[in-house]
Amino acid sequence: MSSIYANLYIFLVVIIPAMAVCMAPIITSIITNIINPEITLLAFTLTSATEFTVTLGLASTVKN
């Protein structure tokens, strides 16, 4: 039963905020794309890779 709560905690604390943070560059890129299309893709790729790494790090820390 405790593992269900642990998984729920991981979902609420790690996954939902990470999804929100990962959505931010997408929204930003849509706005930036109108202004300057070249910068957008690079910035989006960098932020997505960083957030993915941070999310994995947080998930493994909480799990351990």
mmJSON file of the N, C-alpha and C atoms, coordinates in Angstrom:
{"data_MODEL":{"atom_site":{
"group_PDB":["ATOM","ATOM","ATOM","ATOM","ATOM","ATOM","ATOM","ATOM","ATOM","ATOM","ATOM","ATOM","ATOM","ATOM","ATOM","ATOM","ATOM","ATOM","ATOM","ATOM","ATOM","ATOM","ATOM","ATOM","ATOM","ATOM","ATOM","ATOM","ATOM","ATOM","ATOM","ATOM","ATOM","ATOM","ATOM","ATOM","ATOM","ATOM","ATOM","ATOM","ATOM","ATOM","ATOM","ATOM","ATOM","ATOM","ATOM","ATOM","ATOM","ATOM","ATOM","ATOM","ATOM","ATOM","ATOM","ATOM","ATOM","ATOM","ATOM","ATOM","ATOM","ATOM","ATOM","ATOM","ATOM","ATOM","ATOM","ATOM","ATOM","ATOM","ATOM","ATOM","ATOM","ATOM","ATOM","ATOM","ATOM","ATOM","ATOM","ATOM","ATOM","ATOM","ATOM","ATOM","ATOM","ATOM","ATOM","ATOM","ATOM","ATOM","ATOM","ATOM","ATOM","ATOM","ATOM","ATOM","ATOM","ATOM","ATOM","ATOM","ATOM","ATOM","ATOM","ATOM","ATOM","ATOM","ATOM","ATOM","ATOM","ATOM","ATOM","ATOM","ATOM","ATOM","ATOM","ATOM","ATOM","ATOM","ATOM","ATOM","ATOM","ATOM","ATOM","ATOM","ATOM","ATOM","ATOM","ATOM","ATOM","ATOM","ATOM","ATOM","ATOM","ATOM","ATOM","ATOM","ATOM","ATOM","ATOM","ATOM","ATOM","ATOM","ATOM","ATOM","ATOM","ATOM","ATOM","ATOM","ATOM","ATOM","ATOM","ATOM","ATOM","ATOM","ATOM","ATOM","ATOM","ATOM","ATOM","ATOM","ATOM","ATOM","ATOM","ATOM","ATOM","ATOM","ATOM","ATOM","ATOM","ATOM","ATOM","ATOM","ATOM","ATOM","ATOM","ATOM","ATOM","ATOM","ATOM","ATOM","ATOM","ATOM","ATOM","ATOM","ATOM","ATOM","ATOM","ATOM","ATOM","ATOM","ATOM","ATOM"],
"id":[1,2,3,4,5,6,7,8,9,10,11,12,13,14,15,16,17,18,19,20,21,22,23,24,25,26,27,28,29,30,31,32,33,34,35,36,37,38,39,40,41,42,43,44,45,46,47,48,49,50,51,52,53,54,55,56,57,58,59,60,61,62,63,64,65,66,67,68,69,70,71,72,73,74,75,76,77,78,79,80,81,82,83,84,85,86,87,88,89,90,91,92,93,94,95,96,97,98,99,100,101,102,103,104,105,106,107,108,109,110,111,112,113,114,115,116,117,118,119,120,121,122,123,124,125,126,127,128,129,130,131,132,133,134,135,136,137,138,139,140,141,142,143,144,145,146,147,148,149,150,151,152,153,154,155,156,157,158,159,160,161,162,163,164,165,166,167,168,169,170,171,172,173,174,175,176,177,178,179,180,181,182,183,184,185,186,187,188,189,190,191,192],
"type_symbol":["N","C","C","N","C","C","N","C","C","N","C","C","N","C","C","N","C","C","N","C","C","N","C","C","N","C","C","N","C","C","N","C","C","N","C","C","N","C","C","N","C","C","N","C","C","N","C","C","N","C","C","N","C","C","N","C","C","N","C","C","N","C","C","N","C","C","N","C","C","N","C","C","N","C","C","N","C","C","N","C","C","N","C","C","N","C","C","N","C","C","N","C","C","N","C","C","N","C","C","N","C","C","N","C","C","N","C","C","N","C","C","N","C","C","N","C","C","N","C","C","N","C","C","N","C","C","N","C","C","N","C","C","N","C","C","N","C","C","N","C","C","N","C","C","N","C","C","N","C","C","N","C","C","N","C","C","N","C","C","N","C","C","N","C","C","N","C","C","N","C","C","N","C","C","N","C","C","N","C","C","N","C","C","N","C","C","N","C","C","N","C","C"],
"label_atom_id":["N","CA","C","N","CA","C","N","CA","C","N","CA","C","N","CA","C","N","CA","C","N","CA","C","N","CA","C","N","CA","C","N","CA","C","N","CA","C","N","CA","C","N","CA","C","N","CA","C","N","CA","C","N","CA","C","N","CA","C","N","CA","C","N","CA","C","N","CA","C","N","CA","C","N","CA","C","N","CA","C","N","CA","C","N","CA","C","N","CA","C","N","CA","C","N","CA","C","N","CA","C","N","CA","C","N","CA","C","N","CA","C","N","CA","C","N","CA","C","N","CA","C","N","CA","C","N","CA","C","N","CA","C","N","CA","C","N","CA","C","N","CA","C","N","CA","C","N","CA","C","N","CA","C","N","CA","C","N","CA","C","N","CA","C","N","CA","C","N","CA","C","N","CA","C","N","CA","C","N","CA","C","N","CA","C","N","CA","C","N","CA","C","N","CA","C","N","CA","C","N","CA","C","N","CA","C","N","CA","C","N","CA","C","N","CA","C","N","CA","C","N","CA","C"],
"label_alt_id":[null,null,null,null,null,null,null,null,null,null,null,null,null,null,null,null,null,null,null,null,null,null,null,null,null,null,null,null,null,null,null,null,null,null,null,null,null,null,null,null,null,null,null,null,null,null,null,null,null,null,null,null,null,null,null,null,null,null,null,null,null,null,null,null,null,null,null,null,null,null,null,null,null,null,null,null,null,null,null,null,null,null,null,null,null,null,null,null,null,null,null,null,null,null,null,null,null,null,null,null,null,null,null,null,null,null,null,null,null,null,null,null,null,null,null,null,null,null,null,null,null,null,null,null,null,null,null,null,null,null,null,null,null,null,null,null,null,null,null,null,null,null,null,null,null,null,null,null,null,null,null,null,null,null,null,null,null,null,null,null,null,null,null,null,null,null,null,null,null,null,null,null,null,null,null,null,null,null,null,null,null,null,null,null,null,null,null,null,null,null,null,null],
"label_comp_id":["MET","MET","MET","SER","SER","SER","SER","SER","SER","ILE","ILE","ILE","TYR","TYR","TYR","ALA","ALA","ALA","ASN","ASN","ASN","LEU","LEU","LEU","TYR","TYR","TYR","ILE","ILE","ILE","PHE","PHE","PHE","LEU","LEU","LEU","VAL","VAL","VAL","VAL","VAL","VAL","ILE","ILE","ILE","ILE","ILE","ILE","PRO","PRO","PRO","ALA","ALA","ALA","MET","MET","MET","ALA","ALA","ALA","VAL","VAL","VAL","CYS","CYS","CYS","MET","MET","MET","ALA","ALA","ALA","PRO","PRO","PRO","ILE","ILE","ILE","ILE","ILE","ILE","THR","THR","THR","SER","SER","SER","ILE","ILE","ILE","ILE","ILE","ILE","THR","THR","THR","ASN","ASN","ASN","ILE","ILE","ILE","ILE","ILE","ILE","ASN","ASN","ASN","PRO","PRO","PRO","GLU","GLU","GLU","ILE","ILE","ILE","THR","THR","THR","LEU","LEU","LEU","LEU","LEU","LEU","ALA","ALA","ALA","PHE","PHE","PHE","THR","THR","THR","LEU","LEU","LEU","THR","THR","THR","SER","SER","SER","ALA","ALA","ALA","THR","THR","THR","GLU","GLU","GLU","PHE","PHE","PHE","THR","THR","THR","VAL","VAL","VAL","THR","THR","THR","LEU","LEU","LEU","GLY","GLY","GLY","LEU","LEU","LEU","ALA","ALA","ALA","SER","SER","SER","THR","THR","THR","VAL","VAL","VAL","LYS","LYS","LYS","ASN","ASN","ASN"],
"label_asym_id":["A","A","A","A","A","A","A","A","A","A","A","A","A","A","A","A","A","A","A","A","A","A","A","A","A","A","A","A","A","A","A","A","A","A","A","A","A","A","A","A","A","A","A","A","A","A","A","A","A","A","A","A","A","A","A","A","A","A","A","A","A","A","A","A","A","A","A","A","A","A","A","A","A","A","A","A","A","A","A","A","A","A","A","A","A","A","A","A","A","A","A","A","A","A","A","A","A","A","A","A","A","A","A","A","A","A","A","A","A","A","A","A","A","A","A","A","A","A","A","A","A","A","A","A","A","A","A","A","A","A","A","A","A","A","A","A","A","A","A","A","A","A","A","A","A","A","A","A","A","A","A","A","A","A","A","A","A","A","A","A","A","A","A","A","A","A","A","A","A","A","A","A","A","A","A","A","A","A","A","A","A","A","A","A","A","A","A","A","A","A","A","A"],
"label_entity_id":["1","1","1","1","1","1","1","1","1","1","1","1","1","1","1","1","1","1","1","1","1","1","1","1","1","1","1","1","1","1","1","1","1","1","1","1","1","1","1","1","1","1","1","1","1","1","1","1","1","1","1","1","1","1","1","1","1","1","1","1","1","1","1","1","1","1","1","1","1","1","1","1","1","1","1","1","1","1","1","1","1","1","1","1","1","1","1","1","1","1","1","1","1","1","1","1","1","1","1","1","1","1","1","1","1","1","1","1","1","1","1","1","1","1","1","1","1","1","1","1","1","1","1","1","1","1","1","1","1","1","1","1","1","1","1","1","1","1","1","1","1","1","1","1","1","1","1","1","1","1","1","1","1","1","1","1","1","1","1","1","1","1","1","1","1","1","1","1","1","1","1","1","1","1","1","1","1","1","1","1","1","1","1","1","1","1","1","1","1","1","1","1"],
"label_seq_id":[1,1,1,2,2,2,3,3,3,4,4,4,5,5,5,6,6,6,7,7,7,8,8,8,9,9,9,10,10,10,11,11,11,12,12,12,13,13,13,14,14,14,15,15,15,16,16,16,17,17,17,18,18,18,19,19,19,20,20,20,21,21,21,22,22,22,23,23,23,24,24,24,25,25,25,26,26,26,27,27,27,28,28,28,29,29,29,30,30,30,31,31,31,32,32,32,33,33,33,34,34,34,35,35,35,36,36,36,37,37,37,38,38,38,39,39,39,40,40,40,41,41,41,42,42,42,43,43,43,44,44,44,45,45,45,46,46,46,47,47,47,48,48,48,49,49,49,50,50,50,51,51,51,52,52,52,53,53,53,54,54,54,55,55,55,56,56,56,57,57,57,58,58,58,59,59,59,60,60,60,61,61,61,62,62,62,63,63,63,64,64,64],
"pdbx_PDB_ins_code":[null,null,null,null,null,null,null,null,null,null,null,null,null,null,null,null,null,null,null,null,null,null,null,null,null,null,null,null,null,null,null,null,null,null,null,null,null,null,null,null,null,null,null,null,null,null,null,null,null,null,null,null,null,null,null,null,null,null,null,null,null,null,null,null,null,null,null,null,null,null,null,null,null,null,null,null,null,null,null,null,null,null,null,null,null,null,null,null,null,null,null,null,null,null,null,null,null,null,null,null,null,null,null,null,null,null,null,null,null,null,null,null,null,null,null,null,null,null,null,null,null,null,null,null,null,null,null,null,null,null,null,null,null,null,null,null,null,null,null,null,null,null,null,null,null,null,null,null,null,null,null,null,null,null,null,null,null,null,null,null,null,null,null,null,null,null,null,null,null,null,null,null,null,null,null,null,null,null,null,null,null,null,null,null,null,null,null,null,null,null,null,null],
"Cartn_x":[0.83,0.0,0.866,1.983,2.852,3.497,3.726,4.325,3.387,2.078,1.097,1.213,1.344,1.496,2.833,3.874,5.189,5.144,4.486,4.355,3.498,2.451,1.595,2.377,3.21,4.055,5.038,5.674,6.608,5.879,4.67,3.884,3.546,3.097,2.68,3.857,4.959,6.081,7.049,7.273,8.295,7.698,6.757,6.306,5.458,4.486,3.611,4.386,5.236,6.042,6.981,7.558,8.459,7.712,6.492,5.676,5.365,5.071,4.781,6.001,7.175,8.417,8.777,8.506,8.787,7.838,6.644,5.698,6.091,6.795,7.198,8.017,9.072,9.815,8.972,7.996,7.131,6.303,5.718,4.92,5.809,7.0,7.958,8.388,8.629,9.086,8.032,6.775,5.688,5.697,5.901,5.953,7.214,8.359,9.638,9.696,9.038,9.042,8.502,7.576,7.007,8.074,8.897,9.91,11.179,11.754,13.022,13.068,12.8,12.688,13.982,15.163,16.423,16.789,16.589,16.978,16.082,14.826,13.804,14.157,14.534,14.79,15.955,17.024,18.195,17.845,17.156,16.765,15.841,14.893,13.943,14.647,15.596,16.333,17.158,17.837,18.673,17.842,16.747,15.92,15.253,14.8,14.152,15.121,16.344,17.364,17.708,17.84,18.158,17.047,15.821,14.687,14.507,14.751,14.644,15.67,16.903,17.973,17.642,17.163,16.788,15.657,14.681,13.547,14.008,14.88,15.413,16.194,16.99,17.764,16.867,15.828,14.878,14.133,13.705,12.956,13.797,15.068,15.94,16.264,16.384,16.66,15.487,14.277,13.077,12.886,13.15,12.973,13.948,15.178,16.181,15.945],
"Cartn_y":[-1.212,0.0,1.264,1.2,2.376,2.699,1.669,1.912,2.707,2.523,3.288,4.774,5.052,6.44,7.024,6.205,6.659,7.027,6.187,6.47,7.704,7.873,9.051,10.315,10.215,11.33,11.713,10.704,10.956,11.639,11.165,11.74,13.196,13.492,14.856,15.813,15.348,16.24,16.374,15.292,15.304,15.446,14.587,14.499,15.694,16.085,17.213,18.535,18.898,20.119,20.028,18.853,18.679,18.872,18.356,18.544,20.021,20.713,22.152,22.916,22.553,23.22,22.866,21.638,21.227,21.888,22.248,22.935,24.396,24.973,26.38,26.689,25.898,26.198,26.056,25.161,24.993,26.254,26.759,27.987,29.165,29.22,30.284,30.205,28.984,28.811,29.236,29.014,29.448,30.973,31.644,33.11,33.601,32.965,33.377,33.074,32.008,31.586,32.665,33.446,34.552,35.637,35.846,36.902,36.438,35.299,34.833,33.308,32.705,31.24,30.464,31.071,30.327,29.984,30.933,30.757,29.727,29.695,28.909,27.44,26.801,25.362,25.008,25.789,25.554,25.71,26.788,27.049,25.956,25.534,24.496,23.168,22.814,21.552,21.552,22.653,22.753,22.662,23.411,23.402,22.056,21.42,20.111,19.065,19.062,18.108,18.327,19.589,19.927,19.492,19.812,19.459,17.952,17.24,15.783,15.187,15.707,15.24,15.541,16.746,17.149,16.272,15.999,15.15,13.747,13.182,11.842,11.836,12.872,12.99,13.075,13.885,14.017,12.719,12.06,10.808,9.733,9.633,8.616,8.952,10.242,10.666,10.336,10.64,10.373,8.869,8.113,6.659,6.008,6.514,5.971,6.518],
"Cartn_z":[0.0,0.0,0.0,0.713,0.794,-0.554,-1.378,-2.693,-3.6,-3.407,-4.183,-3.83,-2.532,-2.088,-2.539,-2.534,-2.996,-4.474,-5.265,-6.694,-6.952,-6.16,-6.275,-5.923,-4.887,-4.457,-5.557,-6.165,-7.27,-8.419,-8.708,-9.804,-9.528,-8.301,-7.957,-7.84,-7.241,-6.936,-8.104,-8.85,-9.896,-11.291,-11.631,-13.025,-13.444,-12.624,-12.989,-13.105,-12.115,-12.293,-13.488,-13.714,-14.861,-16.174,-16.245,-17.442,-17.652,-16.567,-16.655,-17.145,-16.617,-17.013,-18.451,-18.856,-20.235,-21.232,-20.773,-21.651,-21.862,-20.904,-20.993,-22.248,-22.573,-23.807,-25.076,-25.047,-26.223,-26.445,-25.356,-25.435,-25.827,-25.214,-25.531,-26.989,-27.469,-28.851,-29.86,-29.521,-30.412,-30.537,-29.394,-29.395,-30.11,-29.788,-30.373,-31.864,-32.268,-33.669,-34.594,-34.1,-34.87,-35.079,-34.033,-34.076,-34.801,-34.344,-34.914,-34.973,-36.127,-36.238,-35.997,-36.258,-36.164,-34.722,-33.815,-32.409,-31.715,-32.108,-31.416,-31.279,-32.375,-32.375,-31.462,-31.525,-30.682,-29.211,-28.875,-27.493,-26.975,-27.794,-27.412,-27.162,-28.033,-27.897,-26.622,-26.346,-25.144,-23.873,-23.806,-22.596,-22.392,-23.458,-23.345,-22.826,-23.353,-22.914,-21.447,-21.047,-19.66,-18.724,-19.071,-18.212,-18.103,-19.19,-19.171,-18.213,-18.262,-17.377,-15.927,-15.654,-14.293,-13.77,-14.619,-14.23,-13.87,-14.686,-14.403,-13.096,-12.879,-11.64,-10.426,-10.493,-9.383,-9.122,-10.2,-10.063,-9.392,-9.787,-9.192,-7.74,-7.425,-6.049,-5.139,-5.593,-4.797,-4.611,-5.668,-5.618,-4.633,-4.584,-3.657,-2.265],
"occupancy":[1.0,1.0,1.0,1.0,1.0,1.0,1.0,1.0,1.0,1.0,1.0,1.0,1.0,1.0,1.0,1.0,1.0,1.0,1.0,1.0,1.0,1.0,1.0,1.0,1.0,1.0,1.0,1.0,1.0,1.0,1.0,1.0,1.0,1.0,1.0,1.0,1.0,1.0,1.0,1.0,1.0,1.0,1.0,1.0,1.0,1.0,1.0,1.0,1.0,1.0,1.0,1.0,1.0,1.0,1.0,1.0,1.0,1.0,1.0,1.0,1.0,1.0,1.0,1.0,1.0,1.0,1.0,1.0,1.0,1.0,1.0,1.0,1.0,1.0,1.0,1.0,1.0,1.0,1.0,1.0,1.0,1.0,1.0,1.0,1.0,1.0,1.0,1.0,1.0,1.0,1.0,1.0,1.0,1.0,1.0,1.0,1.0,1.0,1.0,1.0,1.0,1.0,1.0,1.0,1.0,1.0,1.0,1.0,1.0,1.0,1.0,1.0,1.0,1.0,1.0,1.0,1.0,1.0,1.0,1.0,1.0,1.0,1.0,1.0,1.0,1.0,1.0,1.0,1.0,1.0,1.0,1.0,1.0,1.0,1.0,1.0,1.0,1.0,1.0,1.0,1.0,1.0,1.0,1.0,1.0,1.0,1.0,1.0,1.0,1.0,1.0,1.0,1.0,1.0,1.0,1.0,1.0,1.0,1.0,1.0,1.0,1.0,1.0,1.0,1.0,1.0,1.0,1.0,1.0,1.0,1.0,1.0,1.0,1.0,1.0,1.0,1.0,1.0,1.0,1.0,1.0,1.0,1.0,1.0,1.0,1.0,1.0,1.0,1.0,1.0,1.0,1.0],
"B_iso_or_equiv":[0.0,0.0,0.0,0.0,0.0,0.0,0.0,0.0,0.0,0.0,0.0,0.0,0.0,0.0,0.0,0.0,0.0,0.0,0.0,0.0,0.0,0.0,0.0,0.0,0.0,0.0,0.0,0.0,0.0,0.0,0.0,0.0,0.0,0.0,0.0,0.0,0.0,0.0,0.0,0.0,0.0,0.0,0.0,0.0,0.0,0.0,0.0,0.0,0.0,0.0,0.0,0.0,0.0,0.0,0.0,0.0,0.0,0.0,0.0,0.0,0.0,0.0,0.0,0.0,0.0,0.0,0.0,0.0,0.0,0.0,0.0,0.0,0.0,0.0,0.0,0.0,0.0,0.0,0.0,0.0,0.0,0.0,0.0,0.0,0.0,0.0,0.0,0.0,0.0,0.0,0.0,0.0,0.0,0.0,0.0,0.0,0.0,0.0,0.0,0.0,0.0,0.0,0.0,0.0,0.0,0.0,0.0,0.0,0.0,0.0,0.0,0.0,0.0,0.0,0.0,0.0,0.0,0.0,0.0,0.0,0.0,0.0,0.0,0.0,0.0,0.0,0.0,0.0,0.0,0.0,0.0,0.0,0.0,0.0,0.0,0.0,0.0,0.0,0.0,0.0,0.0,0.0,0.0,0.0,0.0,0.0,0.0,0.0,0.0,0.0,0.0,0.0,0.0,0.0,0.0,0.0,0.0,0.0,0.0,0.0,0.0,0.0,0.0,0.0,0.0,0.0,0.0,0.0,0.0,0.0,0.0,0.0,0.0,0.0,0.0,0.0,0.0,0.0,0.0,0.0,0.0,0.0,0.0,0.0,0.0,0.0,0.0,0.0,0.0,0.0,0.0,0.0],
"pdbx_formal_charge":[null,null,null,null,null,null,null,null,null,null,null,null,null,null,null,null,null,null,null,null,null,null,null,null,null,null,null,null,null,null,null,null,null,null,null,null,null,null,null,null,null,null,null,null,null,null,null,null,null,null,null,null,null,null,null,null,null,null,null,null,null,null,null,null,null,null,null,null,null,null,null,null,null,null,null,null,null,null,null,null,null,null,null,null,null,null,null,null,null,null,null,null,null,null,null,null,null,null,null,null,null,null,null,null,null,null,null,null,null,null,null,null,null,null,null,null,null,null,null,null,null,null,null,null,null,null,null,null,null,null,null,null,null,null,null,null,null,null,null,null,null,null,null,null,null,null,null,null,null,null,null,null,null,null,null,null,null,null,null,null,null,null,null,null,null,null,null,null,null,null,null,null,null,null,null,null,null,null,null,null,null,null,null,null,null,null,null,null,null,null,null,null],
"auth_seq_id":[1,1,1,2,2,2,3,3,3,4,4,4,5,5,5,6,6,6,7,7,7,8,8,8,9,9,9,10,10,10,11,11,11,12,12,12,13,13,13,14,14,14,15,15,15,16,16,16,17,17,17,18,18,18,19,19,19,20,20,20,21,21,21,22,22,22,23,23,23,24,24,24,25,25,25,26,26,26,27,27,27,28,28,28,29,29,29,30,30,30,31,31,31,32,32,32,33,33,33,34,34,34,35,35,35,36,36,36,37,37,37,38,38,38,39,39,39,40,40,40,41,41,41,42,42,42,43,43,43,44,44,44,45,45,45,46,46,46,47,47,47,48,48,48,49,49,49,50,50,50,51,51,51,52,52,52,53,53,53,54,54,54,55,55,55,56,56,56,57,57,57,58,58,58,59,59,59,60,60,60,61,61,61,62,62,62,63,63,63,64,64,64],
"auth_comp_id":["MET","MET","MET","SER","SER","SER","SER","SER","SER","ILE","ILE","ILE","TYR","TYR","TYR","ALA","ALA","ALA","ASN","ASN","ASN","LEU","LEU","LEU","TYR","TYR","TYR","ILE","ILE","ILE","PHE","PHE","PHE","LEU","LEU","LEU","VAL","VAL","VAL","VAL","VAL","VAL","ILE","ILE","ILE","ILE","ILE","ILE","PRO","PRO","PRO","ALA","ALA","ALA","MET","MET","MET","ALA","ALA","ALA","VAL","VAL","VAL","CYS","CYS","CYS","MET","MET","MET","ALA","ALA","ALA","PRO","PRO","PRO","ILE","ILE","ILE","ILE","ILE","ILE","THR","THR","THR","SER","SER","SER","ILE","ILE","ILE","ILE","ILE","ILE","THR","THR","THR","ASN","ASN","ASN","ILE","ILE","ILE","ILE","ILE","ILE","ASN","ASN","ASN","PRO","PRO","PRO","GLU","GLU","GLU","ILE","ILE","ILE","THR","THR","THR","LEU","LEU","LEU","LEU","LEU","LEU","ALA","ALA","ALA","PHE","PHE","PHE","THR","THR","THR","LEU","LEU","LEU","THR","THR","THR","SER","SER","SER","ALA","ALA","ALA","THR","THR","THR","GLU","GLU","GLU","PHE","PHE","PHE","THR","THR","THR","VAL","VAL","VAL","THR","THR","THR","LEU","LEU","LEU","GLY","GLY","GLY","LEU","LEU","LEU","ALA","ALA","ALA","SER","SER","SER","THR","THR","THR","VAL","VAL","VAL","LYS","LYS","LYS","ASN","ASN","ASN"],
"auth_asym_id":["A","A","A","A","A","A","A","A","A","A","A","A","A","A","A","A","A","A","A","A","A","A","A","A","A","A","A","A","A","A","A","A","A","A","A","A","A","A","A","A","A","A","A","A","A","A","A","A","A","A","A","A","A","A","A","A","A","A","A","A","A","A","A","A","A","A","A","A","A","A","A","A","A","A","A","A","A","A","A","A","A","A","A","A","A","A","A","A","A","A","A","A","A","A","A","A","A","A","A","A","A","A","A","A","A","A","A","A","A","A","A","A","A","A","A","A","A","A","A","A","A","A","A","A","A","A","A","A","A","A","A","A","A","A","A","A","A","A","A","A","A","A","A","A","A","A","A","A","A","A","A","A","A","A","A","A","A","A","A","A","A","A","A","A","A","A","A","A","A","A","A","A","A","A","A","A","A","A","A","A","A","A","A","A","A","A","A","A","A","A","A","A"],
"auth_atom_id":["N","CA","C","N","CA","C","N","CA","C","N","CA","C","N","CA","C","N","CA","C","N","CA","C","N","CA","C","N","CA","C","N","CA","C","N","CA","C","N","CA","C","N","CA","C","N","CA","C","N","CA","C","N","CA","C","N","CA","C","N","CA","C","N","CA","C","N","CA","C","N","CA","C","N","CA","C","N","CA","C","N","CA","C","N","CA","C","N","CA","C","N","CA","C","N","CA","C","N","CA","C","N","CA","C","N","CA","C","N","CA","C","N","CA","C","N","CA","C","N","CA","C","N","CA","C","N","CA","C","N","CA","C","N","CA","C","N","CA","C","N","CA","C","N","CA","C","N","CA","C","N","CA","C","N","CA","C","N","CA","C","N","CA","C","N","CA","C","N","CA","C","N","CA","C","N","CA","C","N","CA","C","N","CA","C","N","CA","C","N","CA","C","N","CA","C","N","CA","C","N","CA","C","N","CA","C","N","CA","C","N","CA","C","N","CA","C","N","CA","C","N","CA","C"],
"pdbx_PDB_model_num":[1,1,1,1,1,1,1,1,1,1,1,1,1,1,1,1,1,1,1,1,1,1,1,1,1,1,1,1,1,1,1,1,1,1,1,1,1,1,1,1,1,1,1,1,1,1,1,1,1,1,1,1,1,1,1,1,1,1,1,1,1,1,1,1,1,1,1,1,1,1,1,1,1,1,1,1,1,1,1,1,1,1,1,1,1,1,1,1,1,1,1,1,1,1,1,1,1,1,1,1,1,1,1,1,1,1,1,1,1,1,1,1,1,1,1,1,1,1,1,1,1,1,1,1,1,1,1,1,1,1,1,1,1,1,1,1,1,1,1,1,1,1,1,1,1,1,1,1,1,1,1,1,1,1,1,1,1,1,1,1,1,1,1,1,1,1,1,1,1,1,1,1,1,1,1,1,1,1,1,1,1,1,1,1,1,1,1,1,1,1,1,1]
}}}
